[in-house]
């Protein structure tokens, strides 16, 4: 595909978005019944998502509900991104013991903004060590970092800590993924010769339509190349977008978009 086709061919964009979707439920009151429904939705008539993302306490249950082809991801240090290494490692250990394949950890962005990058790096390194053999996605919380310089610094820190993916947001703040933040993350990956062919990118939060997803497909292809648009290198963190994906692939009218602030 050319770099313009994702924005003009929404059927192709919907199919690719489905293949690369991290179907997510991170509500405080989530139960096994909620996750059972989520896992059923993950196996769409149009194809399966890449992963299901849940709380650590529900990761083992999610794993029991899914075929091996769909990964289970769970969150650590979420959503606040505290500098408590013990807590982050404890979350990570629970995820590992649950049999999940992926850890999404929040970078301690407040420490980074306060000039204490070393504390943020130590936490990420501890989590990387605790989940050896699993895929690590580092959530930068770009909407809170705000400045391009801070987002670039956070990107470099996560890459130095061994992140397999740079992820924009928790989806729990006022500003989630934006094209501008995405471009900074993607450029940080592209600028590292050792990582540009292996490290992935995950826009997350606020992606509610196939058209939203298409803009991130386009950006990723533009900066990292078409070869990066696989579940091993590209994910979309969302749940509300699935209804629009299914409507697009079915040739039906899309439902109303989810309210702002939803995942």
C-alpha positions as CSV (number, residue, x, y, z in Angstrom):
1,X,0.0,0.0,0.0
2,X,1.1,3.6,-0.6
3,X,1.2,6.0,2.3
4,X,-2.2,7.5,1.2
5,X,-4.2,4.4,0.9
6,X,-4.9,3.9,4.6
7,X,-6.8,7.1,4.8
8,X,-8.8,6.5,1.6
9,X,-9.4,2.7,1.8
10,X,-11.2,2.4,5.2
11,X,-12.0,-1.3,4.6
12,X,-8.3,-2.1,4.3
13,X,-7.6,0.1,7.4
14,X,-10.3,-1.7,9.3
15,X,-8.9,-5.1,8.5
16,X,-5.4,-4.0,9.5
17,X,-6.6,-2.3,12.7
18,X,-8.4,-5.5,13.7
19,X,-5.3,-7.6,13.2
20,X,-3.3,-5.2,15.3
21,X,-5.9,-4.4,18.0
22,X,-5.2,-4.7,21.8
23,X,-8.8,-5.2,22.9
24,X,-8.8,-3.6,26.3
25,X,-10.9,-3.5,29.5
26,X,-9.4,-1.6,32.4
27,X,-12.4,-0.5,34.4
28,X,-12.0,-0.6,38.2
29,X,-14.9,-2.9,38.7
30,X,-14.1,-5.4,36.0
31,X,-15.1,-9.0,36.8
32,X,-14.5,-12.4,35.2
33,X,-17.9,-12.1,33.5
34,X,-16.7,-8.8,31.9
35,X,-13.5,-10.4,30.7
36,X,-15.4,-13.4,29.4
37,X,-17.4,-11.1,27.2
38,X,-14.3,-9.2,26.2
39,X,-12.5,-12.5,25.1
40,X,-15.6,-13.5,23.1
41,X,-15.5,-10.2,21.3
42,X,-11.8,-10.7,20.6
43,X,-12.7,-13.6,18.3
44,X,-14.6,-11.6,15.7
45,X,-16.3,-13.1,12.7
46,X,-13.9,-11.0,10.7
47,X,-10.8,-12.3,12.4
48,X,-9.1,-12.2,15.8
49,X,-7.4,-9.3,17.6
50,X,-3.7,-9.3,18.4
51,X,-4.2,-9.3,22.2
52,X,-6.5,-8.7,25.1
53,X,-5.4,-6.3,27.8
54,X,-6.7,-6.5,31.3
55,X,-5.7,-6.0,35.0
56,X,-3.1,-8.4,36.4
57,X,-5.7,-10.0,38.7
58,X,-7.7,-11.0,35.6
59,X,-4.8,-12.1,33.3
60,X,-5.0,-15.8,34.2
61,X,-8.7,-15.9,33.6
62,X,-8.3,-14.1,30.2
63,X,-5.6,-16.6,29.3
64,X,-8.0,-19.5,30.0
65,X,-10.6,-17.9,27.7
66,X,-8.5,-17.4,24.6
67,X,-6.7,-19.5,22.0
68,X,-2.9,-19.4,22.0
69,X,-3.0,-17.2,18.9
70,X,-4.3,-14.2,20.9
71,X,-1.9,-12.8,23.4
72,X,-2.8,-11.7,26.9
73,X,-1.4,-8.3,28.1
74,X,-1.8,-6.8,31.5
75,X,-0.8,-3.5,33.1
76,X,1.7,-2.7,35.7
77,X,2.1,0.5,37.7
78,X,-1.2,1.5,36.2
79,X,-2.6,4.1,35.7
80,X,-0.8,6.5,37.9
81,X,2.8,5.7,36.9
82,X,4.2,6.0,40.4
83,X,7.9,5.6,41.2
84,X,7.3,2.6,43.5
85,X,9.6,-0.1,42.1
86,X,8.3,-2.7,44.5
87,X,4.8,-2.2,43.4
88,X,5.6,-2.3,39.7
89,X,7.7,-5.4,40.1
90,X,4.9,-7.1,42.1
91,X,2.4,-6.3,39.4
92,X,4.8,-7.7,36.8
93,X,5.4,-10.9,38.8
94,X,1.6,-11.4,38.9
95,X,1.4,-11.0,35.2
96,X,4.2,-13.4,34.5
97,X,2.7,-16.0,36.9
98,X,-0.7,-15.7,35.2
99,X,0.8,-16.9,31.9
100,X,0.4,-13.7,30.0
101,X,2.6,-12.7,27.2
102,X,2.8,-9.0,27.4
103,X,3.3,-6.3,30.1
104,X,2.2,-2.7,29.6
105,X,4.0,-0.6,32.2
106,X,3.5,3.2,32.9
107,X,6.7,5.2,32.9
108,X,7.0,7.4,36.1
109,X,6.4,10.5,34.1
110,X,6.1,12.8,37.2
111,X,9.6,12.0,38.2
112,X,10.8,12.6,34.6
113,X,9.2,16.0,34.6
114,X,10.8,16.8,38.0
115,X,14.2,16.1,36.5
116,X,14.6,12.7,38.1
117,X,15.0,10.6,35.0
118,X,17.2,8.1,36.9
119,X,14.3,7.0,39.1
120,X,12.1,6.5,36.1
121,X,14.8,4.5,34.4
122,X,15.4,2.3,37.4
123,X,11.8,1.3,37.6
124,X,11.6,0.4,33.9
125,X,14.8,-1.6,34.2
126,X,13.4,-3.5,37.2
127,X,10.2,-4.3,35.3
128,X,12.2,-5.4,32.2
129,X,14.2,-7.8,34.4
130,X,11.0,-9.1,36.1
131,X,9.3,-9.9,32.8
132,X,12.2,-11.5,30.9
133,X,10.9,-13.3,27.9
134,X,7.7,-11.3,27.7
135,X,7.0,-8.4,25.4
136,X,7.3,-5.0,27.3
137,X,5.3,-2.0,26.2
138,X,6.2,1.2,28.0
139,X,3.4,3.8,28.4
140,X,4.8,7.3,28.3
141,X,1.6,9.2,29.1
142,X,2.4,11.7,26.4
143,X,-0.7,13.9,27.2
144,X,0.8,14.7,30.6
145,X,4.4,15.2,29.4
146,X,3.0,17.9,27.0
147,X,6.2,19.2,25.5
148,X,7.9,17.6,22.5
149,X,11.2,17.6,24.4
150,X,9.8,15.7,27.3
151,X,8.1,13.2,25.1
152,X,11.3,12.6,23.2
153,X,13.2,12.2,26.4
154,X,10.7,9.7,27.7
155,X,10.9,7.8,24.4
156,X,14.7,7.6,24.7
157,X,14.5,6.5,28.3
158,X,12.1,3.7,27.5
159,X,14.2,2.5,24.6
160,X,17.3,2.5,26.8
161,X,15.4,0.4,29.4
162,X,14.7,-2.3,26.7
163,X,11.1,-1.5,25.7
164,X,9.8,-3.6,22.8
165,X,7.0,-1.0,22.2
166,X,6.6,2.7,22.9
167,X,3.0,3.4,23.8
168,X,1.4,6.8,24.0
169,X,-1.1,6.7,26.8
170,X,-3.1,5.0,29.6
171,X,-6.4,6.2,28.2
172,X,-7.1,7.5,31.7
173,X,-6.1,11.2,31.2
174,X,-7.7,14.2,29.5
175,X,-5.3,13.8,26.5
176,X,-4.5,10.4,25.1
177,X,-2.9,9.6,21.7
178,X,-2.3,12.4,19.3
179,X,-0.6,12.4,15.9
180,X,2.0,14.9,17.1
181,X,3.0,12.7,20.0
182,X,2.9,9.6,17.8
183,X,5.3,11.2,15.4
184,X,7.8,11.9,18.2
185,X,7.7,8.3,19.4
186,X,8.0,6.9,15.9
187,X,10.9,9.2,15.1
188,X,12.7,8.1,18.3
189,X,12.5,4.5,17.1
190,X,13.5,5.3,13.5
191,X,16.5,7.3,14.6
192,X,18.0,4.3,16.4
193,X,19.7,2.1,13.8
194,X,19.7,-0.9,16.2
195,X,16.0,-0.6,17.0
196,X,14.2,0.8,13.9
197,X,13.6,-2.7,12.5
198,X,12.5,-4.4,15.7
199,X,10.8,-1.9,18.1
200,X,7.1,-1.3,17.9
201,X,4.6,1.5,18.4
202,X,1.2,1.6,20.1
203,X,-1.2,4.5,20.0
204,X,-3.6,4.1,22.8
205,X,-6.7,6.0,24.1
206,X,-9.1,8.2,22.2
207,X,-9.1,6.0,19.1
208,X,-12.8,5.5,18.4
209,X,-13.2,5.1,14.6
210,X,-11.5,3.4,11.7
211,X,-10.5,6.8,10.4
212,X,-8.7,7.5,13.7
213,X,-6.9,4.3,13.4
214,X,-6.0,5.0,9.7
215,X,-4.1,8.1,10.7
216,X,-1.8,6.1,12.9
217,X,-1.4,3.4,10.3
218,X,-0.3,6.1,7.9
219,X,2.1,7.7,10.3
220,X,3.7,4.4,11.2
221,X,4.1,3.4,7.6
222,X,5.6,6.8,6.7
223,X,8.2,6.7,9.4
224,X,9.0,3.0,10.0
225,X,7.9,1.6,6.6
226,X,5.1,-0.8,5.6
227,X,7.0,-3.7,7.2
228,X,6.2,-2.3,10.6
229,X,2.5,-2.8,10.2
230,X,2.3,-6.2,11.8
231,X,1.1,-7.2,15.3
232,X,4.7,-7.7,16.2
233,X,5.5,-4.0,15.6
234,X,2.2,-2.1,15.6
235,X,-0.8,-2.2,18.1
236,X,-3.8,0.0,18.7
237,X,-4.9,0.2,22.3
238,X,-8.7,0.5,22.3
239,X,-12.0,-1.2,22.7
240,X,-14.5,1.3,21.4
241,X,-13.0,1.2,17.9
242,X,-14.0,-2.5,17.5
243,X,-17.7,-1.7,16.8
244,X,-16.6,0.7,13.9
245,X,-14.2,-1.9,12.6
246,X,-16.9,-4.5,12.5
247,X,-19.4,-2.1,10.9
248,X,-16.9,-1.1,8.2
249,X,-16.0,-4.7,7.4
250,X,-19.7,-5.7,7.3
251,X,-20.5,-2.7,5.0
252,X,-22.9,-1.4,7.6
253,X,-23.4,2.1,9.0
254,X,-21.1,2.6,12.0
255,X,-22.6,3.0,15.4
256,X,-22.3,6.3,17.3
257,X,-18.8,7.0,18.5
258,X,-18.0,6.3,22.2
259,X,-18.0,9.2,24.6
260,X,-14.7,11.0,25.2
261,X,-12.8,9.5,28.1
262,X,-13.7,5.9,27.2
263,X,-11.2,3.4,26.0
